[in-house]
Amino acid sequence: MTSAPRVRSERLRPSGHRFPIFEFAESDYCYGIGPVRLRLLEVNWAKPVPHDGDTWLGVRGVVIDLSGREGAIREMLIRAGCVPVPPACKRPRLRALHTHV
């Protein structure tokens, strides 16, 4: 999933992925064996899930193998403290136009 396109040098360009690739330890996600590498697509921030005495978040992401190839899309619970916050979408500055009279 990409964020909104941006205008750069008078051209419309996609802004790229919101989240880079993250690796989660086996203890930080539910129902899997070993670490998992994901490019997160969605995080359900609105509905935290209490599980095993901690707070977890439902996420959807693309599994990335060790060589960097994308695999299946997977939905899982990840410990809330381990889910990265997406980078802020920077908006272009609005500049006042000065008219010379």
Secondary structure, 3 states (H helix, E strand, C coil): CECCCEEECCEEECCCECCCEEEECHHHECCCCCCEEEEEEEECCCCCEEECCEEEEEEEEEEECCCCCEEEEEEEEEEHHHCCCCCCCCCCCCCCCCCCC
